[in-house]
Amino acid sequence: MDSAPAARMEVDVEALAGRRGTDDPAAAKEPAWKRFLHHVGPGFMVCLAYLDPGNLETDLQAGANHRYELLWVILIGLIFALIIQSLSANLGVVTGQHLAELCKTEYPVWVRICLWLLAELAVIAADIPEVIGTAFAFNLLFHIPVWVGVLIAGSSTLLLLGMQRYGVRKLEFLVALLVFIMAACFFVEMSIVMPSAKEVIKGLFIPKLSGSGATGDTIALLGALVMPHNLFLHSALVLSRNTPASVRGIKDACRFFLFESGIALFVALLINICIIAVSGTVCNSSNLSPDDSAKCSDLTLDSSSFLLKNVLGRSSAVVYSVALLASGQSSTITGTYAAQYIMQGFLDIKMKQWLRNLMTRSIAIVPSLIVSIIGGSSGAGRLIIIASMILSVELPFALIPLLKFSSSSNKMGQNKNSIFIVGFSWVLGFVIIGINIYFLSSKLVGWILHNSLPIYANVLISITLFPLMLLYISAVIYLTFRKDTVKFVYCNELQNVDNKSKVANDTSNDENKEQLV
């Protein structure tokens, strides 16, 4: 039985208002663009996750393997990302709590622990591409082995945290600038290779899955784009903004965060399209040299700097490496913050930042180090794809609670999602879930039917894995249909306060009019 309270949960309005700003009448009279600038930050911080090494790796391979055919995945994925990131921001603004805290309040202990473990695994899976991407950058810059680069990358976060003491905004601006330098290189390269505009548009708007590995690449793209830990992060970051504790202030904040997320994700969409277009054009060119053709057949982060040769010549590897290093290190910021909010929200454990980050980084180093030692650069590159697929498989366990909470009148009051947003987000969410289940089932059945293991070994594997598949499906069904039991009254209280204030003002105005008469 659920241990979550079925009764109405009283929320301390003053306590939650303390996590916001005060309803300053002078601030409300500021121009809209000034108030918008006060809210800029969380969306662009979250946007860094859409430009991390895992994204770059999956984009490059999707372009090399399928040319422009999977561009529609990027478009749908980022439209979906805009919707769910805005829902995540709205959830934090309206309730005054982030997603992990709401999960702790709503679900019974055993569900909460499972969701916490899955969220931690998602952070680790997102951390792996950052570690390997940084290791590749060190390899290209200093020609050191990848496994040594993994060790250096694992310890670099502590240095990053030390630099934050001198101003995290300056650091974020620097690494974001380097990432956009890499994006500018791909834009210039695209103008040189000149991909077919007709084919690019066709790839954007006509869904198609053809060729071997298309389904796996699609799941990897979705996993790299729509990351579970981002949903926890965005709902928490908005709490750092000075949102007025009023109905109008909350509505304005929701609108401003939507605009900011739209701008940030539009930039991410252009960059992802550009990377796929460049990779697809160069790797499918008839003038491709045998050496470059061999690189395209197994394209990894450490072998893709040749795509920029037309722009930068011999210095392409250096500039690409610096940009890759910046991409990996900037992404660690979002991973670090997400891990802290997840642990604090689910377990209510406040751990020092450097200690929590050291734990996450150490766990991420282990698989990266083992694979890089055994499989070298090629194996490490494949691990990035696997990590992206893990993120896609784990998405329902953050997405479904977000959709349910943001659509619930118990949590959101009058700010709950519209019927259109509810239907669209749920349909897209279950399309992704369906693709995940189909891919896992088909791969599992195909592997069991065609491997060379003895029959008894296949039977043992089936007995172990198929129940896990059923457990996965059962967990998704449970989260989807479980009744929302905990009720927030914060927004209702604010509405009542605003209504009382309005009535008081109207009464006062009437009295003044009577006195004048």
C-alpha positions in Angstrom: 0.0 0.0 0.0 1.1 3.5 -0.6 2.5 5.2 2.4 2.0 8.7 0.9 -0.7 10.6 2.7 -4.0 10.5 1.0 -5.3 13.6 2.8 -4.8 17.1 1.7 -1.3 18.3 2.5 -1.1 21.7 4.0 1.7 23.7 2.6 3.3 26.5 4.6 2.7 29.4 2.3 5.2 31.7 4.1 7.9 29.0 4.0 7.5 28.5 0.2 7.3 32.2 -0.4 10.7 32.4 1.3 12.1 30.5 -1.7 10.8 33.3 -4.0 11.0 37.0 -3.9 8.5 39.4 -2.5 5.7 40.9 -4.6 7.4 44.2 -5.2 5.0 46.7 -6.9 8.0 48.7 -8.3 9.4 45.5 -9.9 6.0 44.8 -11.5 6.1 48.2 -13.2 9.4 47.5 -14.9 9.3 46.9 -18.7 8.7 43.3 -19.7 12.1 43.0 -21.3 13.8 43.9 -18.0 11.7 41.4 -16.1 12.5 38.8 -18.7 16.3 39.4 -18.3 15.9 38.8 -14.5 14.7 35.3 -15.4 17.3 34.4 -18.0 19.8 31.7 -17.0 18.2 28.4 -16.2 17.1 27.6 -19.7 20.6 28.3 -21.1 22.2 26.3 -18.3 20.0 23.4 -19.2 20.7 24.0 -22.9 24.3 23.1 -22.4 23.2 19.5 -21.9 22.0 19.5 -25.6 25.5 20.3 -26.8 27.5 17.9 -24.8 29.9 15.3 -26.1 27.2 12.6 -26.1 25.1 14.8 -28.3 28.0 15.5 -30.6 28.9 11.8 -30.9 25.3 10.6 -31.7 24.9 13.5 -34.2 28.1 12.6 -36.0 27.2 8.9 -36.3 23.6 9.6 -37.3 24.9 11.8 -40.2 27.6 9.4 -41.2 25.3 6.3 -41.2 22.0 7.8 -42.4 22.9 11.1 -44.0 19.9 13.5 -43.4 17.3 10.8 -42.7 17.3 11.2 -38.9 17.0 15.0 -38.8 13.3 14.6 -38.0 14.3 12.9 -34.8 16.3 16.0 -33.8 13.4 18.3 -34.6 10.8 16.3 -32.8 13.2 15.6 -29.9 13.9 19.3 -29.3 10.2 20.3 -29.7 9.4 17.7 -27.1 12.3 19.0 -25.0 10.9 22.5 -25.2 7.5 21.3 -23.9 8.8 19.2 -21.1 11.5 21.7 -20.0 8.9 24.4 -19.8 6.6 22.0 -17.8 9.6 21.4 -15.5 10.2 25.1 -15.0 6.5 25.7 -14.4 6.3 23.0 -11.8 9.1 24.5 -9.8 7.7 28.1 -10.1 4.1 27.2 -9.2 4.8 24.7 -6.4 7.9 26.2 -4.9 9.5 22.7 -4.9 11.5 20.9 -7.6 10.7 17.5 -9.1 12.7 15.4 -6.8 11.1 16.9 -3.7 7.7 16.4 -5.1 8.5 12.7 -5.9 9.6 12.3 -2.3 6.3 13.8 -1.0 4.0 11.9 -3.4 5.3 8.4 -3.7 5.7 5.6 -1.0 9.2 4.9 0.3 10.0 1.9 -1.9 9.0 3.8 -5.1 10.9 6.9 -4.0 14.1 4.8 -3.4 13.7 3.2 -6.9 13.2 6.5 -8.6 16.2 7.9 -6.8 18.5 5.1 -7.9 17.2 5.4 -11.5 17.8 9.2 -11.4 21.4 8.6 -10.0 22.0 6.1 -12.8 20.8 8.7 -15.3 23.2 11.2 -14.0 26.1 8.7 -14.3 25.0 7.8 -17.8 25.0 11.5 -18.7 28.4 11.9 -17.0 30.1 9.1 -19.1 30.1 11.1 -22.4 31.5 14.1 -20.6 34.4 12.1 -19.2 35.2 10.3 -22.4 34.8 13.5 -24.5 37.2 15.3 -22.3 39.6 12.4 -22.5 39.4 12.5 -26.3 40.2 16.2 -26.2 43.3 15.6 -24.1 44.3 12.8 -26.5 44.1 15.1 -29.5 45.8 18.0 -27.8 48.6 16.2 -25.9 48.6 12.7 -27.5 48.2 11.0 -24.2 46.3 7.6 -24.0 42.6 7.8 -23.6 42.6 5.9 -20.3 45.0 8.5 -18.9 42.7 11.2 -20.2 39.8 9.6 -18.4 41.6 9.8 -15.1 42.5 13.5 -15.7 38.9 14.2 -16.7 37.6 12.6 -13.6 39.6 14.9 -11.4 39.1 18.0 -13.5 35.7 18.6 -11.9 37.3 19.5 -8.5 39.4 22.1 -10.3 36.2 23.3 -12.0 34.5 23.7 -8.6 37.6 25.6 -7.4 37.3 28.0 -10.3 33.6 28.6 -9.5 34.7 30.4 -6.4 35.9 33.3 -8.6 32.5 33.6 -10.3 30.5 30.8 -11.8 28.8 33.1 -14.3 32.2 34.0 -15.8 33.1 30.4 -16.1 29.9 29.4 -17.7 30.2 32.3 -20.2 33.7 31.1 -21.1 32.9 27.5 -21.7 29.7 28.4 -23.5 31.7 30.7 -25.8 34.1 27.9 -26.6 31.2 25.6 -27.4 29.7 28.2 -29.8 33.1 28.6 -31.4 32.8 24.9 -32.3 29.3 25.5 -33.6 30.6 28.4 -35.7 33.1 26.1 -37.3 30.4 23.6 -38.3 28.3 26.4 -39.7 31.1 27.6 -41.8 31.9 24.1 -42.9 28.3 23.6 -43.8 28.4 26.6 -46.0 31.5 25.1 -47.8 30.2 21.6 -48.2 26.7 22.9 -49.1 24.4 20.1 -48.3 21.2 19.8 -50.4 18.7 22.2 -48.9 15.9 20.0 -50.3 17.3 16.8 -48.8 17.8 18.5 -45.4 14.3 19.8 -45.3 13.0 16.4 -46.4 15.0 14.8 -43.6 13.5 17.3 -41.1 9.9 16.8 -41.9 9.5 13.3 -43.3 10.0 10.6 -40.7 12.0 7.6 -42.0 13.8 4.7 -40.5 15.7 2.7 -43.1 19.0 0.8 -43.1 20.6 -1.2 -40.4 20.9 0.4 -37.0 18.4 3.2 -37.7 16.3 2.3 -34.6 19.3 2.2 -32.4 20.6 5.5 -33.7 17.1 7.0 -33.2 17.0 5.9 -29.5 20.6 7.2 -29.0 19.6 10.6 -30.5 16.5 10.8 -28.3 18.5 9.8 -25.2 21.2 12.4 -26.0 18.5 15.1 -26.5 15.9 14.5 -23.8 17.8 13.7 -20.7 16.0 12.6 -17.5 18.3 14.5 -15.1 17.5 17.8 -17.0 13.9 17.6 -15.8 15.0 17.5 -12.2 17.6 20.3 -12.8 15.3 22.8 -14.6 12.6 22.6 -11.9 15.3 23.4 -9.3 17.2 26.1 -11.1 14.1 28.3 -11.5 13.8 28.5 -7.7 17.0 30.6 -7.6 15.2 33.4 -9.5 13.5 36.2 -7.7 9.9 35.3 -8.6 7.3 37.5 -6.9 5.0 35.6 -4.6 1.8 36.5 -6.4 -0.4 35.0 -9.1 0.7 37.5 -11.6 4.4 37.0 -10.7 4.1 33.3 -11.1 2.3 33.6 -14.5 4.9 36.1 -15.7 7.8 33.8 -14.6 6.3 30.8 -16.4 6.0 32.8 -19.6 9.5 34.2 -19.3 11.0 30.8 -18.7 9.2 29.5 -21.7 10.6 32.2 -23.9 14.1 31.7 -22.6 13.9 27.9 -23.1 12.6 28.5 -26.6 15.5 30.7 -27.6 18.1 28.4 -26.0 16.7 25.2 -27.6 16.3 26.9 -31.0 20.0 27.6 -30.9 20.6 23.9 -29.9 18.4 22.8 -32.8 20.4 24.7 -35.3 23.7 23.4 -34.0 22.5 19.8 -34.0 21.1 20.1 -37.5 24.4 21.6 -38.7 26.5 18.8 -37.2 24.4 16.1 -38.7 24.3 17.9 -42.1 28.1 18.3 -42.1 28.7 14.7 -41.1 26.2 13.4 -43.6 27.5 15.5 -46.5 31.2 14.9 -45.9 30.9 11.2 -45.2 28.6 10.5 -48.2 30.6 12.6 -50.6 31.9 10.9 -53.8 35.2 12.8 -53.4 36.0 11.3 -50.0 39.5 9.9 -49.6 40.0 6.3 -48.6 41.4 7.4 -45.2 38.4 9.7 -44.5 36.0 7.0 -45.7 37.5 4.6 -43.2 37.0 7.2 -40.4 33.3 7.8 -41.5 32.6 4.0 -41.2 33.4 4.2 -37.5 33.1 7.9 -36.6 34.0 8.8 -33.1 34.7 12.0 -31.3 38.5 11.6 -31.5 38.4 10.9 -35.3 36.0 13.5 -36.5 38.2 16.6 -36.5 38.8 15.9 -40.3 35.3 17.3 -40.9 36.7 20.8 -40.2 39.6 20.6 -42.5 38.0 22.8 -45.1 37.6 25.5 -42.5 40.7 25.3 -40.4 43.3 23.2 -42.3 45.9 21.7 -40.1 44.8 23.5 -37.0 41.4 21.8 -37.2 42.4 19.1 -34.7 43.6 21.7 -32.1 40.5 24.0 -32.3 38.2 21.0 -32.4 39.9 19.6 -29.3 39.6 22.8 -27.4 35.9 23.0 -28.3 35.4 19.4 -27.3 37.1 20.0 -24.0 34.9 23.0 -23.4 31.8 21.0 -24.3 32.7 18.2 -21.8 33.6 20.6 -19.0 30.6 22.9 -19.4 28.3 19.9 -19.3 29.8 18.9 -16.0 28.1 21.9 -14.5 24.6 20.7 -15.3 25.4 17.2 -14.2 26.9 18.4 -10.9 23.9 20.6 -10.0 21.4 17.9 -11.1 23.1 15.3 -8.9 23.0 17.6 -5.9 19.3 18.4 -6.3 18.4 14.8 -6.9 20.1 13.6 -3.7 18.8 16.5 -1.6 15.2 16.1 -3.0 14.8 12.3 -2.7 16.7 11.7 0.5 16.9 15.1 2.1 20.6 14.7 2.5 22.7 17.8 2.2 26.2 16.8 1.1 29.0 19.1 0.4 29.3 19.9 -3.3 32.8 18.7 -3.8 32.1 15.4 -2.0 28.9 14.7 -4.0 30.6 15.5 -7.3 33.6 13.3 -6.4 31.3 10.4 -5.8 29.4 10.8 -9.1 32.6 11.3 -11.0 34.3 8.3 -9.5 31.4 6.0 -10.4 31.4 7.4 -14.0 35.2 6.8 -14.3 35.0 3.1 -13.7 33.1 2.0 -16.9 34.9 4.6 -18.9 38.3 3.5 -17.7 37.6 -0.2 -18.2 36.3 0.2 -21.7 39.0 2.7 -22.8 41.7 0.3 -21.5 40.2 -2.8 -23.2 38.6 -1.3 -26.3 40.6 1.8 -26.8 39.1 4.9 -28.5 36.6 2.8 -30.5 35.2 1.1 -27.4 35.0 4.4 -25.5 33.1 5.9 -28.4 30.6 3.0 -28.4 30.2 3.5 -24.6 28.9 7.0 -25.3 26.2 5.6 -27.6 25.3 3.0 -24.9 25.1 5.7 -22.3 22.7 7.7 -24.5 20.5 4.7 -25.0 20.4 4.2 -21.2 19.2 7.8 -20.8 16.4 7.2 -23.3 15.3 4.0 -21.5 15.3 5.8 -18.2 13.4 8.8 -19.4 9.9 7.5 -18.4 10.8 7.4 -14.7 11.4 11.2 -14.7 9.0 12.1 -17.5 5.8 10.4 -16.2 6.0 12.0 -12.7 6.6 15.4 -14.4 3.6 15.0 -16.7 1.3 13.8 -13.9 2.4 16.6 -11.5 2.2 19.4 -14.0 -1.3 18.2 -15.2 -2.6 17.8 -11.7 -4.9 20.4 -10.1 -3.7 19.1 -6.7 -0.2 20.3 -7.5 -0.7 23.2 -10.0 -4.1 24.5 -9.2 -5.3 26.8 -11.9 -1.8 26.7 -13.6 -2.1 23.0 -14.6 -1.5 22.0 -18.2 -4.1 22.6 -20.9 -5.8 19.7 -22.5 -3.8 20.3 -25.7 -0.5 20.2 -23.9 -1.5 17.2 -21.8 -2.5 15.2 -24.9 0.5 16.2 -27.0 3.1 15.6 -24.3 1.6 12.2 -23.3 1.4 11.0 -26.9 5.0 12.0 -27.6 6.1 10.5 -24.3 4.5 7.1 -25.0 5.9 7.1 -28.6 9.4 7.3 -27.1 8.5 4.7 -24.5 7.1 2.4 -27.2 10.3 2.8 -29.3 12.3 1.9 -26.2 10.3 -1.2 -25.5 10.3 -2.3 -29.1 14.0 -1.9 -29.5 14.9 -3.7 -26.3 12.5 -6.6 -27.0 13.6 -7.0 -30.6 17.3 -6.9 -29.7 16.8 -9.3 -26.8 14.8 -11.8 -28.8 17.2 -11.5 -31.8 20.2 -12.0 -29.7 18.8 -15.1 -27.9 17.7 -16.7 -31.2 21.0 -16.2 -33.0 23.8 -16.4 -30.5 26.0 -19.5 -30.2 25.5 -20.2 -26.5 24.2 -23.6 -25.3 20.4 -24.0 -25.0 20.5 -24.1 -21.2 22.4 -20.8 -21.1 19.8 -19.1 -23.3 17.1 -20.5 -21.1 18.8 -19.1 -18.0 19.3 -15.7 -19.7 15.6 -15.6 -20.8 14.5 -16.5 -17.3 16.5 -13.6 -16.0 15.9 -10.9 -18.6 12.3 -11.3 -19.6 11.0 -10.7 -16.0 13.1 -7.5 -16.0 11.3 -6.4 -19.2 8.0 -7.1 -17.6 9.1 -5.2 -14.5 10.0 -2.3 -16.7 6.6 -2.2 -18.4 4.8 -2.7 -15.0 6.7 0.2 -13.5 5.7 2.5 -16.4 2.1 1.4 -16.1 2.1 1.9 -12.3 3.5 5.5 -12.6 1.1 6.3 -15.4 -2.2 5.2 -13.6 -1.3 5.7 -10.0 -3.7 8.3 -8.5 -2.3 11.6 -7.5 -2.9 11.8 -3.7 -1.0 14.7 -2.2 -2.6 18.1 -2.7 -0.8 21.5 -2.6 -2.7 24.6 -1.5 0.0 27.2 -2.2 -1.4 28.5 -5.5 -4.9 28.4 -4.1 -3.8 30.4 -1.1 -2.1 33.0 -3.3 -5.3 33.2 -5.4 -7.3 33.7 -2.2 -4.9 36.4 -1.1 -5.1 38.2 -4.4 -8.9 38.0 -4.4 -9.1 39.3 -0.9 -6.8 42.1 -1.8 -8.9 42.9 -4.9 -12.1 43.0 -2.8 -10.4 45.2 -0.2 -9.2 47.6 -2.9 -12.7 47.7 -4.5 -14.3 48.4 -1.2 -11.8 51.1 -0.4 -12.5 52.7 -3.8 -16.2 52.6 -3.3 -15.8 54.2 0.1 -13.7 57.0 -1.4 -16.3 57.6 -4.1 -19.0 57.8 -1.5 -17.0 60.4 0.5 -16.4 62.4 -2.7 -20.1 62.4 -3.4 
